[in-house]
Amino acid sequence: MIELLGILLVVQGAGGLLNRLLDARSPSWFVQLHVLPPSLHVVASVVMAVAGAAVLLAGRGRSRE
């Protein structure tokens, strides 16, 4: 179940980052693009993607034990 959280964070973060970097007009379904001011979109997207990757790596390490 924790892996699902990691996947969701990575998808939201990476997708939101691509949305901003490609200068898309619509915020699509990326949460941070709807709830945060535009000045924080890129930072929040990077943080979400990194946090998701960390959760996935932590879950993977825990499943090996």
C-alpha positions as CSV (number, residue, x, y, z in Angstrom):
1,M,0.0,0.0,0.0
2,I,2.9,2.4,0.7
3,E,4.2,1.8,-2.8
4,L,0.9,3.2,-4.2
5,L,1.5,6.4,-2.3
6,G,5.0,6.6,-3.8
7,I,3.7,6.0,-7.3
8,L,1.0,8.7,-6.9
9,L,3.6,11.2,-5.6
10,V,6.0,10.5,-8.4
11,V,3.3,10.8,-11.1
12,Q,1.8,14.0,-9.6
13,G,5.3,15.5,-9.2
14,A,6.8,14.5,-12.5
15,G,3.6,15.3,-14.4
16,G,3.1,18.6,-12.8
17,L,6.8,19.5,-13.5
18,L,6.4,18.6,-17.2
19,N,3.2,20.5,-17.3
20,R,5.0,23.7,-16.1
21,L,8.2,23.2,-18.1
22,L,6.3,22.7,-21.3
23,D,4.2,25.8,-20.5
24,A,0.8,24.0,-20.8
25,R,-2.2,26.2,-20.5
26,S,-4.3,23.8,-18.4
27,P,-3.3,22.6,-14.9
28,S,-4.8,19.2,-15.9
29,W,-5.3,16.9,-12.9
30,F,-2.1,17.8,-11.0
31,V,-3.0,18.8,-7.5
32,Q,-0.2,21.2,-6.8
33,L,-1.2,23.2,-9.8
34,H,-4.7,23.7,-8.5
35,V,-3.9,24.5,-4.8
36,L,-0.6,26.4,-4.9
37,P,0.3,29.8,-6.3
38,P,2.2,29.7,-9.7
39,S,5.5,30.7,-8.1
40,L,5.5,27.4,-6.1
41,H,4.5,25.0,-8.9
42,V,7.9,23.9,-10.0
43,V,9.3,23.6,-6.5
44,A,6.3,21.6,-5.2
45,S,6.5,19.3,-8.2
46,V,10.1,18.5,-7.7
47,V,9.5,17.9,-3.9
48,M,6.6,15.6,-4.7
49,A,8.6,13.6,-7.2
50,V,11.6,13.2,-4.9
51,A,9.4,12.3,-1.9
52,G,7.6,9.7,-4.1
53,A,10.9,8.2,-5.2
54,A,12.1,8.1,-1.5
55,V,8.9,6.4,-0.5
56,L,9.3,3.8,-3.3
57,L,12.9,3.1,-2.3
58,A,12.0,2.9,1.4
59,G,9.2,0.5,0.6
60,R,11.4,-1.6,-1.6
61,G,14.1,-1.8,1.0
62,R,11.6,-2.8,3.6
63,S,10.1,-5.6,1.4
64,R,13.5,-7.2,1.1
65,E,13.9,-7.7,4.8
